[in-house]
Amino acid sequence: MLYTILDCYTDEPAGLGVPPFLGTYPRYLAGAILDKGDKFLYLTIDDLRLFRKYSSKIPKKQDVTNKRIHNLTSNYPNVKRILEETDVLVVAAGMHTPGKYLAAEPASLREITSLVKDLKCKKVLTGPAVIGTQQEGGKFAEKTSKEMFDYADDNFLGINEYSKVKRYAVKGAALISQIPRAVMAEIETGKGCPRQPGCSFCLEPIKNRLEFREQKDIHKEIGALHSQGIRHFRLGKQSCFYSYKNNNPDEIKKLLEPIRQLEIKTLHIDNVNPLLVLGEKGRKITELIVEHCTAGNIAAFGVESFDKKVIEDNNLNTTPEQAFEAVKIINEVGGERGENGMQKFLPGINIILGLKSETKQTLEENYSWLKKMLDAGLLIRRINIRQVAVFPGTPIYSDVGNKYLKKNRRHYWSFREKIRKSIDHEMLKNLVPNGTILKEALAEMHQGKTTFLRQISSYPLIIGVNQRLELGKFYNLEVTGHMLRSVTAKVR
């Protein structure tokens, strides 16, 4: 049988699969299909859009790069034939923590339905969208159309069972041969959440019981991807990296050390509970990350709110004082500038708007604590502000729904602007002063005469160059100015 994997991109609290990140779902599916003795081909939603709108012909003149048809596979010229020969179309999709993406546009269920409804093959939906998906924060989930798919299962072919994943993840590296562009492979270290119950808005404790992958299985997967030419990796598909194997520094050392013995360019992590950065074990893990990972690494702190009433009523994991101390520790250990021009290891902070008990004072508390960090000379790589997406099964869904979103939404724009102008802009000038050399930045998008570039990293800084550079190539750049959340530069 021929299976076609249609990657519509995924973004969830534990795991990112939006280009240039290559998520786990398409790779596990590829491995599962090969494991059962069948064949697969890999398409992205961009391939399908190009086929439907442009008959698989890339438009020659693009003043502004069209990110809807930007991330093509090597199969894009043959989409018509592939779809005609496909026995089973497996759609991997779903956004649980939607954001804005520089060089890609994930597909909604509505769009997917419109593009595949006339196909005669069997259709399967897997990934986060099985529970629900939403392209924007501040809204209820878009639900699956049962009439559209023959089967909907987030554990299709056993892709959520580690006893099988240890084979699938290795065999699925074969998918890389169908991707003609640079990617960062998202690597799963565990699932579920050590906190029960978890935060009011989060699906991770609901979807999965707590379980960790073995180091040897992760190493085999990375080795297989490395043999296919992948040099950029993020240990990102977990609720908290510091929680790996019960917050054990020795186990984390066993995980990290062998990976750095490979010839790689990037090794980063993602989510971190700020509370686990504190204390002797937390500092030791931080030191191990700085020692074994590469520069530009970010610990994405799920702070969510600095308002103590909101923290209590939503069962959030950290007080403002603890978050401040965690930011301070990572700055102390990882604040030195690394070889690619970015600091070795810094915190990022996530803020969620619309949580239970939120008031206008909540926004003032959030600003006050971020300003305190800036005034203390601490560095935060990025501040991610989003409105909560309300999903069935979460405490916030049954408790308050979108009540606080509706109540406070009128304050959000001015709050964001205040953060961007007073915090982000000033922080950027401290992070990368004029004259800083940023190495190996990938040219991703054109907008008129401007090229936008990013290093392949966990939360890469957007860099604008007033020149139409060749896309897909890497450049060394010198910072020349600072915008609200990005910088300008010139080629060195």
N, C-alpha and C positions, 0 to 999 in steps of 0.2 A: 504494500500500500504506500501511496505517497501522501505524506502529511505536509501541509504548508503552515509554517508558524508565522502569524501576522503580529508583529510587535507594534503595539499602539502606545507604548511607553507607560511606565508606572512610577508613582511617587507616593510613598507611605511613610509613617513615622519611622519604621525600620526598613529602609531600603529605597534606593533611587535607581531608576532605569530610564532616565531621559537623557538623550545624547548631549555631551559626549560620553555619558555613563552608559555602560551596557549592563542591564540588570540581570538578576539570576533567572527569572522566569523563562526567557527564550533559550538560555543555555541548558537549564535543567530539562526543558521539553525536548530539545534536540538530543540530549543524552538518553532520555527515556525512550524516544522513538528508535534510536539506534540500538538500544539495549533489547528491544523486542523484535529486532531484525527487520525493521521497516526503513524507508527512506524519508528524508525531510529536505525541504527548501525553506529558506528564510527570507521574508519580506518585511519591510517596515511600512507603517501607514503612509510614509512619504512616497514609497514605490506605488502604492495603490492610488494615492491622490494624483500622482503624475500620469498614471495610466488612464484614470477616469477623466481628467480634465485636459490632458495634453497628448493623449495616445502614446504615452511613454517617451515623448520627445522633450528633452530639456530645453526650455526657452533660451534663445541665444543672448538676448539683451535683458539684463537684470540690473537696473540702476540700484535697486534695493534688493538684497538677497532675500529670496522667498523661503522663509524657514519652514514652510509647510511641505516643501519638496526638496529639502536640503540634505537630509540624511538617507541617501539612497544606498541600497545594497548593490552588489555586482549583478544581481538578477533583474534589475529594473527594466532592461530592454525586453525581457521575456515574460512580463507579468500576464499577458493575455493567454499565452500557451500554458503557463504554470497553473493558472486558475482553472483552465479547461481540463487539465490532467489531474488536478488535486482530488483525492478521495476524502480527506478530512482537513478542514481549515480550523486551526487552533488559534484563537484570538487571545493574546495576553494584553490585558489593559487594566486601568484603574488608578484613580487619583484620590488619595486620602489626605494628603497634605499639599494641596495645589499651590503653585507659585507662578512666577514669571520666568520664562526661559529665553535665553539669548538666541539660541540657534536651533530650536525645535519647538514643535507644537503638539502636545499629546492629543489624542482623539477622545471625544466624548462618545458615549454609547449611541447617542442620536446620529452622530456622523458615521460611526462604524456601521450602524444599521443601514444607513442610506447607501453605503458603498458595497456591502456584501449581500444585500437582500435578494438579488437576482441570481446568486450563485447556486448551482445545482448540488454541490457537494454537501456532506455532513458538516455542521458548524458547531464548534465547541467554544465556550467562553471560560477562561481561567484567569487567575490573578486577582488583585484586590477588587476589581469591578464585580465579582460574583456577590460580594456583600453590598456593594454600592460604590458610586464614584461621583466626583464633583470637580469641575474645572476651576471653580472659584470658591474661596472661603466665604463664610457668611451666608451659606445656603444649605438647604437640606440635600441629601444625597440623591443623585439620579439613579433610579433603580433599573434592574435588568428587565428587558422585554423577553419573557419566556417563549413567546411565539417565534422570536428571531433565531434562537439557538436551540439545537437539538439536545444540548447538554451544557450545564453550567456547573463547574466544580473547581474550587481553588486547589484541590488535591488531585487534579487530573493526572492519570498515569503514576500517581504516587510522588509527585514533585514536592510534597510537603512532609515526606517521611525520610528522616536522616539515614535510615538503614538502606534506602534506595538512592538517596541523593549522593551518597559517597561514591556510587558508580556513575550516576547521571552527570554529576558536576565535572568529572574527568572526561567522559565520552563527549559531553556537550561542547567541549573546547573546539570540536570540529566545525562549529558554526562560524568561527572567526574567519575561516577561509572565504566566506561570502560577504565580508564587510571590508570595503576598500578604503576605510578612513581610520584615523587614530581614535581609540576609545580608551576609557578607564573602566576596568572590570570591577563591578561591585561584588564583594566576596562576603558570604554569609558566615558569621561566627556563632550565632545562636538565635533563638526566637523566644517569644513570650517576655514577661516582665517579672523581675524579682518582687515587685510591689503588688500585693493583692489586698484590697482592690487597688487599681491603678488610678491615674488622673481621670477626671470626669469625662473628658472628651476623647480619650485614646482607645483605639480598637485592639491594640497589640495584646493586652492581657486577656481580651475576650477571644481573639482568634486562635491563640496558641498557648499551650502550657509551656512553662520554662524548660528549655533544653539547650544544651551547647553542643556544637560540632567538635569532633576530636581534631587535635592539631595535625595529625598525620593525614587526615582526609582533606583538610584545608590546604596543606602543603602539596598534596598530589594534584589537587585542582589547579593551584597556582602554577605548578610545574607544567601541567598540560597546556594551560593558557600561554605560559612563557614560551613553550615550544612552538606555539602558533604565532609568536611575534609580539604578544602583549607585554608592555613594559610599564604600564600604569595600573596600580591596584589601590582599591580602598576597602578596608575592613569596615564596611559600613552597614551591613544588613543585620543590625541588632539594636535593641532598645538602649543599651548602655555598654560601651566597650569596656569600661572599668569593671563591669559586673562579670566579665568572662570567667567561667568556672569558679563562681562564688567569690569574685573580687580577690583572686589569688595572684600576687605578683610573680611567683615562680611559674605558674601555668601561662601567664601572659608572656613571660620571657621565652618559654618553650615555643610559643606561637610565633613571636616576632623574629627571633634570632635566625632561624633557617631561611626565612624569606629574604632577608637582607644579604644572604650569601649568594643569591641569584643576581645576575646583571639586570637591574631594573632602574627605572628613572623616577618612579613615584611609589611611595607606600604611605598611605594616609589612613586615618580612622574617621569616625563620624560621631554618633550620639554619645553623650556623657551626662550622667547624673552628677551635678555639681557636688552633692553631698559626699560622693565617694572619692572626690579629689582631696578631701580633708584627711588629716591624720597621717600616720607613718606609712601605712599601706598605699594611701592615695599618692603621696609624694614619690614613693618608690615606683609606682606604675607610671607616673608622669615622667620620671627620669628614664625609664625603660623606653617609653614612646619617643622621647627626644633622642635617645641613643640609637634606636634601630629604625625609626621612620625618617622620611625625607622632609626637607624644609617646605614651608607653606602649609603645614598640617594644622587642622582646626578641630577643636573639641566643641561640638555644637551642644551648648548647655540648654536643656529644657527647663529654663526658669519659668517661662510662661507669664508670670506676674510677680511684681514686687509688693503687691497689696496683701497684707497678712490676712484680711478677711476673705479675700478671693482665694488665697492659698489654702486656707482651712476648709472652705466650703467646696473646693474642687479637688481636695486631696492631692495637692501639688507636692513636689518632693523636697523643696528647699526654701529656707527663709531668706530674706534679703541679705542678712548678715553673712549667712553661709555662702551664698552666691558670690558676694563681694570677696570673701576670703579665698574661694576657689579660683576666681579670676586672678587674684593676687599671686597665688601659688603657681599657676601655669605661666604667668608672666615672668616670675622669678626663675623658673626652670627652663622655659622655652623661648624667652624673649629675644635671645641673640639672633642676629640676622644670619641666614643660611646662604648656601652657595648659589641658589637660584634668585636671590635678591629679597625674598620674603623671610619673615621670622621663622624659626624652626617649629614652634608650636604655640598657638594662641587660642584663646576661647572665642567662640561665637555665642550670641545670646538670642534665644527664641522668645518672642512675646506673642501671646494669643489674646485677641480682643473678642469680647462677647461671652466671657465665662460668667458663671453664676456669681451674683453679688457685686458685679462690676458697677462702679459709679464713675463720675467725672474725676473724682479724687483718685481713683485707681490709676488713671492716665498720668496724673501729676506725680504719684508715687513712682511710677515706672520711669518717668523723666528724671526725677530727683536722684534715683539710685544710679542711673546711667551717667548723669552729670557728675555724680560723686566719683565714679570710676575714672572719668575723663580728667577731672581736677586732680586726682591722685596720681596721674601720669601712667595709668594702666592702659594697656592696648587691648582692644576688642576688634577682631578681624571684620566681623559683620554683625549687624543687628537685624534679625529677620522678624518683621511685624506682619501678622496675618490675622484675618478674622476666622473664628472657629468654623469648621465644617461639621454640621450636625448629622451624625450617623445613627441609625437604629441600633439598639443594643447597648449604647453607651449611657452612663448615668445622666449626662447632660441632656440627652434626647428625651428621656422619660421625665426628668425633673423640671427643666425650664425651657427646653427647645431653643428657639431663637428670641426669646423674650428680651434678653439683655442686648442682643445685637440691634433689635428694633429700637430699644430705649436709648442707646448710646451712639448709634452709628453717626449721628450728626457731628459728633466730636472727633471722629477718627481722622478725617483729612487734616485738620489743623494739628492734631497730635503727631501724625506722621511727618508733616512738614517741619515741625519743631525739632523732632529727632534728627531728620535728615540734615537740616541746616546747622543746628547747634551742636550735635554730637557726631554724626557720621562724617561730615565735612572736616571737622577739626581732627577727628581720629585718623582720617586718611592722611592728613598732612604729617601726623606723627608716625604713622605706619611706613609710608614710602615718601619721604621728602623729595623735593625736586633734585634731580641728579642721580636718584637710585636706579641701578641697573637691574632690570627684570629679565631673566634669561628664559629661553625656550618658550616663548608665547606663541600659541597657535592662531593664525589668522582664520577667523570663522565667518565673518559677515561683512558685507559692504552696505553702506548707506550713503549713496552719492559718492563723493570723493573720500569719504572716511572709511577706514577699515577698523573693525572691532576684533580684538584679540584677547585670548585668555591663556594662562598657563593651564596645563592639564593637572588639576588638583582638586582637593575636596570642596572648597568654596572659592573658586578662582576670582581674582579681581578683574573687572572689565577694563580694558585699556583701549583708548581710541587714538588712532594715528591718522593725521590729515594727509592721507596718501592711499591710493588704491593698490594694496599689496596683493600678491597672488594668494588666494585662499588655499588652505590645506598645508601651508608651509609654516615652519617655525622661525621666529625672529628674536633677537636680543634687542631690548628697548631701553631708552632712558626716559624716566619720568620728567615731564615738563609742566604739569599743572594738575589741579584737583577739582573734580566736580562733586556733586553731592554723594554719589556712591561709586564713582569710577574715576579713573585718572586719564590724562592725556600724555602722550609720549612721542618720541621720535626713534627711528631705527638707528641702531648703533652699528 
